[in-house]
């Protein structure tokens, strides 16, 4: 059974990687577009095998299909994490949101943003702890 501490650590890891997940999703979508654009194995060096002058290899098509399915699976997994994070952040109040975004996503030190939100470092740490508890409930549910 996973403890609340482990759940919080999982969320913190996802928050640290949040921007990378979003960028990675876009890059993987571009890769799928490139695979489709390449025509899954077009090679004009060989004799045409059909009316479209496209060389068709069952092996190349199978490999391309497996690559595309693997990439789509990775996109889905990363999209799910982004959606979990966004739904959890949406339940936070403004100050909790600011602390989580500045500390956990942007990686700023407390002293770099506490004066902007009008809280001491100690208060910001407490707010982060409470925000993570809320996020655990949104993402993993309440036991």
N, C-alpha and C positions, 0 to 999 in steps of 0.2 A: 504494500500500500504506500502510495506517495504522500509525504508529509506536506503541510502547508509551507514549510520553509523551502522544500524542493520545488513546489509549485511557484513560489515567489521567485526563486532563482531561475526557473524556466522563463517566466515572464520577463525578468530583467535581461536575460540573454536575448529574447525576441525583441525587446525594446532597443537594445544596443544595435541589433542587426536590422531594425525596421527600415531605415532608408536604403540599406543594401538590398533587402528583399524587394523593395519597390523597383529599384534600378535593375535588379536581376530579372524580374518578371518581364520588364520591357525588352531587355537584351535577349532573353529566351524566345520571346514572341518574334523578334527580328530574325532569329536563327531559323525558326519554323518558316517564316516568310522566305528566307534564303533557300531553304530546302525545296519549298514549293516552286520558287522561281527557277531553280536549276533543273526542274523537270525530272527529278529523281533519276538521274543517270543518263542524261543526254550526252552522247558522244558522237560527234560528226566525223571522227577519224575512221570509223568502220563503215561497212556497206549498210545502206539503209535497209531496215527490216520491215518497214511498213510504209503506208502512204504518207505519213507525217515526217518521214526521214528521221525518225527517232529510234535510236538503238535501245532496245528494251531487254534488260537483263533481270531475270527473276531474282537473282541473288542481290543485285544492287537495289532493286525495289524493296525487297524484304529488309535489308539493312537500313535503308532510308526510313521505312515504316517503323522499325523498331526504335531508331533514333528519335523520330518524331513523337512516338508514344512515350518514350522515356522523358523527353523534354516537356511534353504536355503534363506528365505526372509531376515533374519538378515544379512547373508553373502552378499547378493546382495546390501542391503542398505549400508553396510560398504564399500564394494568394490567400489560402486559409489562415496562415499565420498573420498576414497583414489585416485580414478581416477581423480576426480575434482581437488584435491589438486595437484597431479602430473602434470596435464595439465596446471594448473595456474602457478606452479613454473617453468615450462619449458619455459615460455615466459619472465621470469625475466633475467636481465643481471647478470653477475658473482657476483658483489658486492651486488645487491639486494637479490640474492639467498643466499649469505652468511649471510646477516643480518636476513632474514626470517628464515633460518634454525637454526641459533644460538639463536636468541631471541625467536622466536615463537614455534619452534619444540623442541629444546633442553632446552629452558627455562633459558638460561644463561643471566646474567646481562650484560648490555652494556660494562661495564668496563672489563669484562672477555674476550671479543673478539674483541673490536674495534681496539686495537693495532695491532692485526693480519691482519685485513683488511685495515689498514692504514686510518682510519676515526675517527673523534672525536665522542663522544657520541651524541652530538647534530646533527651531520651530519647523523649518523646511525639512529637516530629517524626519521629524515626527509626522509631518504631512505626507511625505513620501511613503512612510511605513503604512499609514492608514489608507493611502491610495492603492498600494499594492494589495492590501486585504480586500478592497472592493474589486480590484481587477481579478483576483483569484476567484471570487464568487462568480463574476461574469463569465470568465473563461472556463473554469473547471466545475462550477456549481457549488452549492453548499451541501455539506455532508450532514 
